[in-house]
Each structure stands twice: as structure tokens, then as C-alpha cells.
Amino acid sequence: MRFLQTGDWHLGKVFYELPLLKDQQHFLNQITDELQTAAGKDEPYDALLVPGDIFDRSVPAAEAVTLFSDFLSETRRNFPQLQLFFLSGNHDSAQRLSFAAPLLAREHIHICTDCNHITEPVILENTNQAVAVYQLPFLVPGSIKKQERDAGQQDLFEVPLRKQQDLAAEAVRQILAAHRTRTPALPAVLCAHLFTIGAISSDSEQGSLGTLDQVSADVFTPFAYTALGHLHKVQQCGTSGTVWYSGSPLAYSFDDIPEKFMLSVTLSSAEDKDNACSIRRIPVHPLHKVVRLKGTFEQFYSGPGLEQYRDCYVAIQCTDDTVIENPMALLRKNFPYLLSFTRETAAAVQSGDITAERRRLLTQSDSVDPGDIFDLFIKDMYGDNRTDEEPVKKEKKIFKTLADGEMKHV
């Protein structure tokens, strides 16, 4: 049994005010290419697993919905036997994603957005084996309930669960109990959208501090394979070797890991226990790489080796002390996709005490000395105090004169 796993598409994502629909279409084309390549080798995939965050927003842009719709139509037309699995992540609207889900299920497109049917598997069969696939959407507090007895140990009542660990553990317990009753002879596969303890996250994910919203990967050990979504770095979780994030197909921040993959997952027959699950990473080639560069303005304006970055989304951190007027416009001749330009000294200042000092100065109720405001501005621009330099003194005097004149007219 073979699966192609990918997830966290975030269709409709806007990166520094730049829509990424063309980049995402380029990635979806690579899914189609991989499916066609496998079919051409007479090693077709049995299912495509996409565990959550199909869209970037709960109310996705119309163009993003069209992109998803076109992908489903094309995939169903080209690969009529392929089973497709989608579930809602924390970015998705469960209600919107579930539109026409019962109808789509008849076309081998299985969309899971709530916990009412998590114990009902989709049975996949080919000439070699059969497996039961379960889906677990992003768990919100109260979406799973646990039965407990009252103090008299007589009546059962339902307790809504809040913590992610409790929610996931109870969901898995319910799934496995149903599986042992209905299809105990079949391997069980799970798709889920959550954050496992010890996994590596990045700046492009929405998360929370601490481990309250994290789940131990050991919960998923009983499954033959667990396909996870939510984190954007490809990685194995736990010690079983059968719990994997495929990561996002594109880098969605400049701090994200640039190497992206899909996963080709092969489950062997029950007799081959030594190689029960094998994973192969399939590189994803982005339309535009995401790179962060650091150096002087002159290096980026007229230095060598700049041609390699012409098709990249670029963030530049400049190490010069001198303030450059309109630097992004000047640099776009070399970097057409320059999205961010910051100064190293300014960034260092912003992270220090100068921010608190500026806030205190500008919000105090007493009259503010324009000279103090000017001094803070110089520190912001240059990262040090240059108010003793003659040119700066002259500019400060002019600033105070103008500011005093404005105050007299108020």
C-alpha cells in the first residue's frame, strides 16, 4: 500500500503582501507529476494524504478556493482510482471545508472536519492488501468528550476535554476500540493535525507557548502509520519510526526551513514485519526560493554574484551605519522579488532599552523637550550617540527651532 503525503498547503497565503497563488499552483503541479511518474512505473499510489491547513484563512480568497477545486477535478479525472484524504487544520474553517463532503466521498475524496465520525474508517484495498484509514481534524476544546461514572459509580456522564493531550489520547482510544471491534485484521493508518512534544516548529506556524497544546507522539504507536500536519518542517516524531510530518510545501517565512518535501510512504504486507513501513522524501522545487542575505548596501547594489538571486524572494539585512534613502527601489534592479530591507543597527536598537525609553518619553504628561526626541532619533538610526558631532548639532538646533515654533502656534 502506497501513500503520497503532503500538507499545510495554506492556499491563498500572502507573503509580505505578495500573493503566492502561482507558487502554490507550481507545487500542486508537482503532486500531479509525482502521481503520473508512479503510475508510469506501474507503482501507483493508493491514496493522497493531506492532514490539514488546506487554506491559509478560515475565509479563503475566491482564487484559493478555485485553485483547490481545479486540483480536485484534475486529480479525479487523471487518477480515478486514487483516494484523497483532507482534514481541517487550525487555519481552516471546518464548516466551509466540509461543503459537499458526503457527495465528494462518493468520488473518493474524503474530507473530515469534525469528530462525529472519527471512528469510521475508509477501507483501502489493492491487489496486495487492505488498510483502514482514520482521520482526526484539529481538536478544539470540547470537541471530544470522555465518559466517566458519577460518585456513586452508577451512571455514566460525558466530560468535555480541554487539553490537546487529553483530547488526542481519548480520540485515539475511541478509534482503536472501534478498530479492534470492526476490522482487527487490518493495519490502521491515522491522519491528524496537531503539535507533538519535542517536534521542531518555525516562525510561519501559529502556536502557543509551553506544552499545553502539545501531544506526545507515543499516543500514535499502535497505528501502522500516522501522517501529521501543522508543523512546517519535515520530521519524524517519537521512536516508532511511523509518525511523520511532511512539512509545508513552501517556505512561508524567511526563518522557515528552505528544503521542502513530500513523503512517499509504503506499508508492506503483514508478513514483512521487518520492513513494515518505509519513507522516502521527494524534494519540492519552489517557483521562487526564499533567502535571507546580510551585508553592505554596496555589495547588494553593485557586487558580484547577484544574478543567482533574481528569481528568489529576498530579505536583506544591511550592515551599514549610513541611512540609505529608498533602498528597496534602488536594489530591485538586482532583486526583483526583494520583500524586506532592514538595517542591522536599527534592529539591534529596537531590541534594546531604546524602545522603552522612547515610549516613556513620548507618553509622559509633561512637556517633551524636542532635543530629547532628536537624540532618540539619532540612536534609532545609527545605534549609538552622535549628538556631539558638529553636523548633528546643527541639525538638532534646526529641529528644535522648528519644533518650538510649531508648539507656540498650538
Beta strands, then each sheet from edge to edge (+ up, - down):
strand 1: 2-5
strand 2: 14-15
strand 3: 18-19
strand 4: 47-50
strand 5: 83-87
strand 6: 109-112
strand 7: 122-125
strand 8: 130-136
strand 9: 145-149
strand 10: 156-160
strand 11: 188-193
strand 12: 195-196
strand 13: 214-215
strand 14: 225-229
strand 15: 235-236
strand 16: 243-245
strand 17: 260-267
strand 18: 277-284
strand 19: 290-295
strand 20: 313-318
strand 21: 338-343
sheet 1: 6+ 5+ 4+ 1+ 17- 18+
sheet 2: 2+ 3-
sheet 3: 7+ 8- 11- 14- 16- 15+
sheet 4: 9+ 10-
sheet 5: 12+ 13+
sheet 6: 19+ 20+ 21+
end
